[in-house]
């Protein structure tokens, strides 16, 4: 699952979230930066639930599906 960090927040917030995930979840996540936005990806459902519940004020879930261009 892909999450977008809210504007104005940076890597210190990402580190805080990562520490929480290591303590209470699987801790597996990766970060990407694209055109000024910071995205956090998690593959574990438990981590996804944590991000949705504990960090919804800092992150927005992003729909990864792209339109079919046929």
Biopython code that builds the backbone (N, CA, C, O; Angstrom):
import numpy as np
from Bio.PDB.StructureBuilder import StructureBuilder

atoms = [
    (1, "UNK", "N", (0.839, -1.168, 0.000)),
    (1, "UNK", "CA", (0.000, 0.000, 0.000)),
    (1, "UNK", "C", (0.886, 1.232, 0.000)),
    (1, "UNK", "O", (1.970, 1.245, 0.583)),
    (2, "UNK", "N", (0.407, 2.243, -0.654)),
    (2, "UNK", "CA", (1.172, 3.472, -0.831)),
    (2, "UNK", "C", (0.489, 4.602, -0.060)),
    (2, "UNK", "O", (-0.729, 4.765, -0.125)),
    (3, "UNK", "N", (1.289, 5.373, 0.666)),
    (3, "UNK", "CA", (0.788, 6.504, 1.443)),
    (3, "UNK", "C", (1.597, 7.746, 1.094)),
    (3, "UNK", "O", (2.810, 7.681, 0.894)),
    (4, "UNK", "N", (0.906, 8.874, 1.025)),
    (4, "UNK", "CA", (1.532, 10.159, 0.733)),
    (4, "UNK", "C", (1.657, 10.957, 2.023)),
    (4, "UNK", "O", (0.671, 11.157, 2.731)),
    (5, "UNK", "N", (2.868, 11.411, 2.328)),
    (5, "UNK", "CA", (3.101, 12.249, 3.491)),
    (5, "UNK", "C", (2.533, 13.638, 3.219)),
    (5, "UNK", "O", (2.738, 14.193, 2.140)),
    (6, "UNK", "N", (1.826, 14.195, 4.186)),
    (6, "UNK", "CA", (1.237, 15.528, 4.014)),
    (6, "UNK", "C", (2.319, 16.567, 3.743)),
    (6, "UNK", "O", (3.450, 16.435, 4.209)),
    (7, "UNK", "N", (1.964, 17.588, 2.992)),
    (7, "UNK", "CA", (2.884, 18.671, 2.670)),
    (7, "UNK", "C", (3.381, 19.338, 3.944)),
    (7, "UNK", "O", (2.636, 19.469, 4.915)),
    (8, "UNK", "N", (4.625, 19.755, 3.937)),
    (8, "UNK", "CA", (5.218, 20.442, 5.076)),
    (8, "UNK", "C", (5.875, 19.507, 6.078)),
    (8, "UNK", "O", (6.578, 19.963, 6.980)),
    (9, "UNK", "N", (5.654, 18.201, 5.933)),
    (9, "UNK", "CA", (6.290, 17.227, 6.817)),
    (9, "UNK", "C", (7.478, 16.623, 6.083)),
    (9, "UNK", "O", (7.497, 16.569, 4.853)),
    (10, "UNK", "N", (8.453, 16.177, 6.831)),
    (10, "UNK", "CA", (9.656, 15.665, 6.188)),
    (10, "UNK", "C", (10.139, 14.361, 6.749)),
    (10, "UNK", "O", (9.377, 13.568, 7.301)),
    (11, "UNK", "N", (11.440, 14.158, 6.592)),
    (11, "UNK", "CA", (12.019, 12.877, 6.943)),
    (11, "UNK", "C", (12.020, 12.603, 8.446)),
    (11, "UNK", "O", (12.065, 11.440, 8.849)),
    (12, "UNK", "N", (11.972, 13.626, 9.279)),
    (12, "UNK", "CA", (11.894, 13.354, 10.722)),
    (12, "UNK", "C", (10.569, 12.667, 11.044)),
    (12, "UNK", "O", (10.517, 11.803, 11.919)),
    (13, "UNK", "N", (9.506, 13.042, 10.348)),
    (13, "UNK", "CA", (8.212, 12.383, 10.524)),
    (13, "UNK", "C", (8.277, 10.952, 10.019)),
    (13, "UNK", "O", (7.743, 10.044, 10.656)),
    (14, "UNK", "N", (8.923, 10.743, 8.887)),
    (14, "UNK", "CA", (9.085, 9.399, 8.340)),
    (14, "UNK", "C", (9.860, 8.513, 9.324)),
    (14, "UNK", "O", (9.515, 7.346, 9.515)),
    (15, "UNK", "N", (10.896, 9.064, 9.942)),
    (15, "UNK", "CA", (11.672, 8.293, 10.927)),
    (15, "UNK", "C", (10.813, 7.946, 12.137)),
    (15, "UNK", "O", (10.900, 6.835, 12.659)),
    (16, "UNK", "N", (9.990, 8.879, 12.584)),
    (16, "UNK", "CA", (9.093, 8.625, 13.713)),
    (16, "UNK", "C", (8.126, 7.487, 13.377)),
    (16, "UNK", "O", (7.913, 6.587, 14.189)),
    (17, "UNK", "N", (7.551, 7.532, 12.190)),
    (17, "UNK", "CA", (6.626, 6.479, 11.755)),
    (17, "UNK", "C", (7.367, 5.145, 11.630)),
    (17, "UNK", "O", (6.861, 4.109, 12.059)),
    (18, "UNK", "N", (8.555, 5.175, 11.047)),
    (18, "UNK", "CA", (9.359, 3.957, 10.896)),
    (18, "UNK", "C", (9.695, 3.316, 12.233)),
    (18, "UNK", "O", (9.641, 2.094, 12.370)),
    (19, "UNK", "N", (10.043, 4.136, 13.223)),
    (19, "UNK", "CA", (10.326, 3.608, 14.559)),
    (19, "UNK", "C", (9.090, 2.947, 15.153)),
    (19, "UNK", "O", (9.190, 1.895, 15.786)),
    (20, "UNK", "N", (7.940, 3.550, 14.956)),
    (20, "UNK", "CA", (6.687, 2.981, 15.461)),
    (20, "UNK", "C", (6.403, 1.642, 14.786)),
    (20, "UNK", "O", (6.009, 0.678, 15.442)),
    (21, "UNK", "N", (6.608, 1.591, 13.466)),
    (21, "UNK", "CA", (6.377, 0.339, 12.742)),
    (21, "UNK", "C", (7.338, -0.756, 13.186)),
    (21, "UNK", "O", (6.940, -1.917, 13.280)),
    (22, "UNK", "N", (8.579, -0.415, 13.457)),
    (22, "UNK", "CA", (9.542, -1.409, 13.945)),
    (22, "UNK", "C", (9.128, -1.940, 15.314)),
    (22, "UNK", "O", (9.334, -3.114, 15.621)),
    (23, "UNK", "N", (8.553, -1.082, 16.121)),
    (23, "UNK", "CA", (8.167, -1.491, 17.474)),
    (23, "UNK", "C", (6.868, -2.301, 17.481)),
    (23, "UNK", "O", (6.767, -3.290, 18.207)),
    (24, "UNK", "N", (5.874, -1.899, 16.685)),
    (24, "UNK", "CA", (4.545, -2.496, 16.772)),
    (24, "UNK", "C", (4.095, -3.255, 15.523)),
    (24, "UNK", "O", (3.065, -3.929, 15.551)),
    (25, "UNK", "N", (4.832, -3.157, 14.457)),
    (25, "UNK", "CA", (4.468, -3.847, 13.215)),
    (25, "UNK", "C", (5.629, -4.683, 12.726)),
    (25, "UNK", "O", (6.472, -5.123, 13.507)),
    (26, "UNK", "N", (5.662, -4.894, 11.424)),
    (26, "UNK", "CA", (6.754, -5.677, 10.848)),
    (26, "UNK", "C", (8.000, -4.822, 10.643)),
    (26, "UNK", "O", (9.119, -5.336, 10.647)),
    (27, "UNK", "N", (7.806, -3.513, 10.463)),
    (27, "UNK", "CA", (8.931, -2.610, 10.257)),
    (27, "UNK", "C", (9.416, -2.559, 8.825)),
    (27, "UNK", "O", (10.340, -1.806, 8.517)),
    (28, "UNK", "N", (8.809, -3.351, 7.931)),
    (28, "UNK", "CA", (9.230, -3.346, 6.526)),
    (28, "UNK", "C", (8.462, -2.256, 5.790)),
    (28, "UNK", "O", (7.237, -2.299, 5.674)),
    (29, "UNK", "N", (9.209, -1.289, 5.300)),
    (29, "UNK", "CA", (8.624, -0.205, 4.518)),
    (29, "UNK", "C", (9.726, 0.409, 3.684)),
    (29, "UNK", "O", (10.909, 0.202, 3.951)),
    (30, "UNK", "N", (9.335, 1.162, 2.676)),
    (30, "UNK", "CA", (10.323, 1.879, 1.887)),
    (30, "UNK", "C", (9.754, 3.238, 1.534)),
    (30, "UNK", "O", (8.541, 3.450, 1.520)),
    (31, "UNK", "N", (10.657, 4.137, 1.252)),
    (31, "UNK", "CA", (10.327, 5.539, 1.034)),
    (31, "UNK", "C", (10.753, 5.918, -0.379)),
    (31, "UNK", "O", (11.820, 5.517, -0.845)),
    (32, "UNK", "N", (9.919, 6.684, -1.046)),
    (32, "UNK", "CA", (10.285, 7.243, -2.354)),
    (32, "UNK", "C", (9.911, 8.716, -2.376)),
    (32, "UNK", "O", (8.918, 9.143, -1.787)),
    (33, "UNK", "N", (10.721, 9.456, -3.058)),
    (33, "UNK", "CA", (10.461, 10.882, -3.250)),
    (33, "UNK", "C", (10.214, 11.103, -4.737)),
    (33, "UNK", "O", (10.979, 10.639, -5.582)),
    (34, "UNK", "N", (9.129, 11.821, -5.044)),
    (34, "UNK", "CA", (8.796, 12.062, -6.442)),
    (34, "UNK", "C", (8.204, 13.460, -6.578)),
    (34, "UNK", "O", (7.147, 13.756, -6.021)),
    (35, "UNK", "N", (8.895, 14.306, -7.319)),
    (35, "UNK", "CA", (8.451, 15.671, -7.597)),
    (35, "UNK", "C", (8.041, 16.432, -6.336)),
    (35, "UNK", "O", (7.008, 17.100, -6.308)),
    (36, "UNK", "N", (8.861, 16.320, -5.308)),
    (36, "UNK", "CA", (8.615, 17.048, -4.075)),
    (36, "UNK", "C", (7.706, 16.345, -3.080)),
    (36, "UNK", "O", (7.578, 16.792, -1.941)),
    (37, "UNK", "N", (7.078, 15.259, -3.488)),
    (37, "UNK", "CA", (6.231, 14.490, -2.576)),
    (37, "UNK", "C", (7.027, 13.332, -1.998)),
    (37, "UNK", "O", (7.935, 12.804, -2.640)),
    (38, "UNK", "N", (6.676, 12.943, -0.775)),
    (38, "UNK", "CA", (7.314, 11.808, -0.121)),
    (38, "UNK", "C", (6.260, 10.732, 0.074)),
    (38, "UNK", "O", (5.196, 10.978, 0.642)),
    (39, "UNK", "N", (6.575, 9.531, -0.408)),
    (39, "UNK", "CA", (5.665, 8.403, -0.324)),
    (39, "UNK", "C", (6.265, 7.331, 0.581)),
    (39, "UNK", "O", (7.472, 7.090, 0.566)),
    (40, "UNK", "N", (5.408, 6.698, 1.363)),
    (40, "UNK", "CA", (5.802, 5.557, 2.182)),
    (40, "UNK", "C", (5.010, 4.355, 1.688)),
    (40, "UNK", "O", (3.793, 4.420, 1.522)),
    (41, "UNK", "N", (5.720, 3.262, 1.459)),
    (41, "UNK", "CA", (5.108, 2.029, 0.988)),
    (41, "UNK", "C", (5.239, 0.961, 2.066)),
    (41, "UNK", "O", (6.287, 0.828, 2.698)),
    (42, "UNK", "N", (4.170, 0.206, 2.270)),
    (42, "UNK", "CA", (4.208, -0.950, 3.163)),
    (42, "UNK", "C", (3.582, -2.120, 2.427)),
    (42, "UNK", "O", (2.661, -1.943, 1.630)),
    (43, "UNK", "N", (4.086, -3.316, 2.697)),
    (43, "UNK", "CA", (3.541, -4.501, 2.040)),
    (43, "UNK", "C", (2.798, -5.407, 3.016)),
    (43, "UNK", "O", (2.084, -6.319, 2.597)),
    (44, "UNK", "N", (2.958, -5.165, 4.294)),
    (44, "UNK", "CA", (2.325, -5.985, 5.323)),
    (44, "UNK", "C", (0.976, -5.372, 5.716)),
    (44, "UNK", "O", (0.888, -4.163, 5.933)),
    (45, "UNK", "N", (-0.068, -6.192, 5.808)),
    (45, "UNK", "CA", (-1.395, -5.687, 6.146)),
    (45, "UNK", "C", (-1.446, -5.094, 7.547)),
    (45, "UNK", "O", (-2.173, -4.130, 7.785)),
    (46, "UNK", "N", (-0.685, -5.660, 8.474)),
    (46, "UNK", "CA", (-0.653, -5.112, 9.832)),
    (46, "UNK", "C", (-0.077, -3.694, 9.825)),
    (46, "UNK", "O", (-0.576, -2.812, 10.524)),
    (47, "UNK", "N", (0.972, -3.483, 9.033)),
    (47, "UNK", "CA", (1.557, -2.141, 8.922)),
    (47, "UNK", "C", (0.584, -1.173, 8.270)),
    (47, "UNK", "O", (0.497, -0.012, 8.669)),
    (48, "UNK", "N", (-0.140, -1.642, 7.280)),
    (48, "UNK", "CA", (-1.141, -0.793, 6.627)),
    (48, "UNK", "C", (-2.199, -0.357, 7.640)),
    (48, "UNK", "O", (-2.580, 0.813, 7.672)),
    (49, "UNK", "N", (-2.670, -1.278, 8.457)),
    (49, "UNK", "CA", (-3.666, -0.934, 9.474)),
    (49, "UNK", "C", (-3.115, 0.080, 10.467)),
    (49, "UNK", "O", (-3.821, 1.002, 10.876)),
    (50, "UNK", "N", (-1.856, -0.089, 10.855)),
    (50, "UNK", "CA", (-1.222, 0.857, 11.776)),
    (50, "UNK", "C", (-1.182, 2.244, 11.157)),
    (50, "UNK", "O", (-1.535, 3.226, 11.811)),
    (51, "UNK", "N", (-0.757, 2.334, 9.907)),
    (51, "UNK", "CA", (-0.664, 3.648, 9.260)),
    (51, "UNK", "C", (-2.033, 4.296, 9.134)),
    (51, "UNK", "O", (-2.173, 5.500, 9.351)),
    (52, "UNK", "N", (-3.038, 3.510, 8.787)),
    (52, "UNK", "CA", (-4.390, 4.061, 8.651)),
    (52, "UNK", "C", (-4.965, 4.518, 9.995)),
    (52, "UNK", "O", (-5.680, 5.518, 10.063)),
    (53, "UNK", "N", (-4.648, 3.782, 11.057)),
    (53, "UNK", "CA", (-5.223, 4.093, 12.369)),
    (53, "UNK", "C", (-4.419, 5.158, 13.121)),
    (53, "UNK", "O", (-4.984, 6.135, 13.610)),
    (54, "UNK", "N", (-3.124, 4.969, 13.210)),
    (54, "UNK", "CA", (-2.281, 5.810, 14.058)),
    (54, "UNK", "C", (-1.754, 7.075, 13.369)),
    (54, "UNK", "O", (-1.451, 8.063, 14.037)),
    (55, "UNK", "N", (-1.644, 7.046, 12.040)),
    (55, "UNK", "CA", (-0.989, 8.149, 11.341)),
    (55, "UNK", "C", (-1.852, 8.767, 10.245)),
    (55, "UNK", "O", (-1.327, 9.374, 9.311)),
    (56, "UNK", "N", (-3.162, 8.619, 10.352)),
    (56, "UNK", "CA", (-4.048, 9.177, 9.322)),
    (56, "UNK", "C", (-3.989, 10.699, 9.271)),
    (56, "UNK", "O", (-4.354, 11.296, 8.259)),
    (57, "UNK", "N", (-3.535, 11.332, 10.348)),
    (57, "UNK", "CA", (-3.395, 12.782, 10.344)),
    (57, "UNK", "C", (-2.102, 13.244, 9.660)),
    (57, "UNK", "O", (-1.911, 14.438, 9.427)),
    (58, "UNK", "N", (-1.217, 12.291, 9.342)),
    (58, "UNK", "CA", (0.062, 12.618, 8.696)),
    (58, "UNK", "C", (0.182, 12.068, 7.280)),
    (58, "UNK", "O", (0.949, 12.587, 6.470)),
    (59, "UNK", "N", (-0.577, 11.020, 6.986)),
    (59, "UNK", "CA", (-0.469, 10.316, 5.712)),
    (59, "UNK", "C", (-1.840, 10.163, 5.061)),
    (59, "UNK", "O", (-2.860, 10.055, 5.742)),
    (60, "UNK", "N", (-1.843, 10.155, 3.736)),
    (60, "UNK", "CA", (-3.046, 9.843, 2.969)),
    (60, "UNK", "C", (-2.780, 8.597, 2.142)),
    (60, "UNK", "O", (-1.740, 8.485, 1.492)),
    (61, "UNK", "N", (-3.721, 7.660, 2.168)),
    (61, "UNK", "CA", (-3.607, 6.463, 1.323)),
    (61, "UNK", "C", (-3.754, 6.897, -0.132)),
    (61, "UNK", "O", (-4.564, 7.766, -0.455)),
    (62, "UNK", "N", (-2.969, 6.287, -0.994)),
    (62, "UNK", "CA", (-2.970, 6.638, -2.414)),
    (62, "UNK", "C", (-3.381, 5.401, -3.210)),
    (62, "UNK", "O", (-2.879, 4.304, -2.963)),
    (63, "UNK", "N", (-4.280, 5.577, -4.150)),
    (63, "UNK", "CA", (-4.719, 4.508, -5.021)),
    (63, "UNK", "C", (-3.650, 4.305, -6.099)),
    (63, "UNK", "O", (-3.351, 5.224, -6.861)),
    (64, "UNK", "N", (-3.084, 3.119, -6.160)),
    (64, "UNK", "CA", (-1.998, 2.831, -7.124)),
    (64, "UNK", "C", (-2.490, 2.460, -8.515)),
    (64, "UNK", "O", (-1.682, 2.389, -9.442)),
    (65, "UNK", "N", (-3.761, 2.225, -8.691)),
    (65, "UNK", "CA", (-4.236, 1.781, -10.005)),
    (65, "UNK", "C", (-4.163, 2.934, -10.989)),
    (65, "UNK", "O", (-4.524, 4.070, -10.680)),
    (66, "UNK", "N", (-3.701, 2.621, -12.149)),
    (66, "UNK", "CA", (-3.594, 3.618, -13.219)),
    (66, "UNK", "C", (-4.628, 3.286, -14.274)),
    (66, "UNK", "O", (-4.930, 2.115, -14.503)),
    (67, "UNK", "N", (-5.177, 4.313, -14.923)),
    (67, "UNK", "CA", (-6.189, 4.048, -15.938)),
    (67, "UNK", "C", (-5.655, 3.244, -17.103)),
    (67, "UNK", "O", (-4.494, 3.387, -17.486)),
    (68, "UNK", "N", (-6.497, 2.404, -17.662)),
    (68, "UNK", "CA", (-6.130, 1.599, -18.814)),
    (68, "UNK", "C", (-6.076, 2.501, -20.044)),
    (68, "UNK", "O", (-7.060, 3.169, -20.362)),
    (69, "UNK", "N", (-4.950, 2.526, -20.730)),
    (69, "UNK", "CA", (-4.783, 3.432, -21.860)),
    (69, "UNK", "C", (-4.971, 2.709, -23.191)),
    (69, "UNK", "O", (-4.254, 2.994, -24.150)),
    (70, "UNK", "N", (-5.914, 1.788, -23.266)),
    (70, "UNK", "CA", (-6.136, 1.080, -24.530)),
    (70, "UNK", "C", (-7.204, 1.740, -25.338)),
    (70, "UNK", "O", (-7.522, 1.278, -26.434)),
]
sb = StructureBuilder()
sb.init_structure("model")
sb.init_model(0)
sb.init_chain("A")
sb.init_seg("    ")
for serial, (resi, resn, name, xyz) in enumerate(atoms, 1):
    if name == "N":
        sb.init_residue(resn, " ", resi, " ")
    sb.init_atom(name, np.array(xyz, "f"), 0.0, 1.0, " ", f" {name:<3s}", serial, name[0])
structure = sb.get_structure()
